[in-house]
């Protein structure tokens, strides 16, 4: 019991010490997102230009290694084909929607003179909030009812892998990242129809409030 208590106290002190060294920042930028599917053994993707704004915290772990969780508000989307028939896919659906995105990145930083270069990798969680969709031919935008098991609505939750790099100079940061969704976003899939994945490539500028 005594050893367990000492272990818990040690973990708490280590956490407090790490958080005391934590630095904060924010990023804003543009993104090219797409919904990716396989149609007739070919990869099809429909793109959407959006934006993102996020806050981040960087916690040092060991030497150049750090942990960087982020919370972002993003606009993403894309387009895809549905309603499979012998003649092919009959409906083309376009999306623009807003999500809360939470990447949990491990970051390795190295230095070139007074420039900080970093690469980062980690899991990312995506919680879709609201947005619009439009099917070609109707040209009428309707609300996306996330989680509703009816086409062409989408699932609420996504999980993916975030990979990127950033260059920092004088506390200003330029970053490029790619988030690849790993979960099928479709709530309904008929025979012959493909899975659907969200992918985002983001270019952003930011500022780190270093001590």
N, C-alpha and C positions, 0 to 999 in steps of 0.2 A: 504493500500500500504506500509505504514511504517512497519507494523508487518510482511508482506511478505518479505520485504527487510532484516529485522533483522533475520528472519528465514533462509533465504538463506545465509546470512553472517555467522550465527551460524553453519550451515551445512558445509560450506566451511572450517571454522576454525577447526571443529571437524575432517573433512577428512584430512586436512593438519597435524593436531596433530597426528592422527592415523598413517599416512604414515611416519611421522618422527620417529615413534617407530617401523616401519616395519623392519623385518629381512629377509634375503635372503638365499637361499640354492640351492643345486642341488642333484639329485639322479640318479643313474644308476643301472640297474639290469636285470635279466632275467624274462621271462614271459611264462606261459603256457596258450595259448589261444585256444578256440574251437568254432566251429559253431554248434549250438544246434538246433535240429528239432525233431518233433514227427513223427514216422513212425510206422504204424499199432499199434497205442495206446501205443507205447514205446518211450522213449526218446533216441535218438541217438546223439552222438557227435563225431566229428573227431578233433583231437588235432594238435597243432603246437607249437614248441618251438621257441620263439623269444626274443626280447630284448627291452629295453626302456631307454631313457635318458631325463631328464626333469629338468627345473628350477622352483623354487617356491618362493613365497613371503608370509610371515606370518604376519598378522596385528592383534594386540591385540584388543579385543572387550570389555571383562569384566572379570576380575580376570583370571580364567583358560581357558576362552573361547577365541578363535581366529578364524580369517578367513584366509584360506590358498588357494589361487588360484595357479594353476600350468599350465605350458605349456610344453608338452612333444612330442618327436618324437619317435614313436614306430613301431616295426615290429610285426604284428599279423596275424592271419589266422585260418586255420582249414580245414575241409572237410565236404561235405554233399552229399546226394543222390538226384537225380532229374530224370525227364522223367518217370513219373508214367505210368505203364501199368498193365494189369491184372496179369502179372507174377511178378510184384513188381517194385521196382525202378531200372532202367536200367543203369544209369550213376552215377559214383562216381567222384566228382570234388574236387580237392585239391587247396588250396589258400595260398599264402604268399604275404602280401602287407604292405605298409607303410602308416601311418596316423599321423596327428597332433591331439593330444588329450588335452582337456582343462577341468580338474576337478576343481570344485569350492567347496572346502570342508570347513565345519565348524569343528573345532578341539577343543576337551576338553583335557587339560593336567593336570596331577597330579604327585606328586613327591614321590619317595621312596629313601630317603637319597639323593645322588647326581645323581640319575637316573631319567630321565623324561619319563613318560609313557603317551601316547596319543592315543585317539581313534578319528576317523574322519569319516564324512559322508557328502555326497553332490551329486549334479547332475554333470554329465560329458558330454561334447560334443566331438564328434569324426568326423573329416573331412578326408576321405580317399584320398590319393594322387595318388599312382601308385603301381603296383605289377604284379605278375604272377599267372596264373592258369593252371591246367593240369587235363584233364579228363582221367581216367583209360582206357586203351585200345589204346589210341592215343599216350600217353607218350610224347607229344609235348607241351612245355610250350608256352603260348600265353599271351599277355598283357591283363590286366583287364581294360575294358573301363567303369569306374565308371559312373553310371547314365544312361547308355545305356539300353533301355528297350528290352533286348534280353538275353536269357539264354545262358551261365551261368554267366553273369556279375552281379555286385552287386551295391546297392545304394551307393551314395557318403556320405551321412550324417547319423550319428547314435546319439542317445541320450540314456543315461543310468544313473545308480546309482552307485556311488563309495563308498565302505565301507572298512575300514581297521584300522590298529593300527601300532604304531611305538614305538621303544625304543631308547632313546637318552642318550649317555654318552660322556661327554667331547666333545660335538658338533658333534660327529659322530652318525649317525642314521641308524637303521635297520628297514625296514618297510615291512609289508605284506598288500596287498590290493586286493580287488576283484571288478571288474567293470562288471556289468551286463547290457547288451544292452536291450533296451525296444522296439526298432523299427525293423520291418521285413527288413532284408537286401536284400531280393530277389526283382528284378525288374520285373520278370515274374513268375506267379504261375498258373499252370494248375489245373484243377479239380482233386481232390484227393491228391494234393501235400501240404506239410505243410509249416508253417512259419519258418523263419530261424533267429536265434539271435546270436550275437557275445558275447562271455564271455571271460574275461581275469583275470588270477590270477598272480600277480606280486610280486616278492621278490627283494628288492633293498637295496642298501647301499647309504648313502648320507652324506653330510656335511652341517651344518648350520653356516653361518657367523654371529654369535651372537656378540653383542657389549660388 
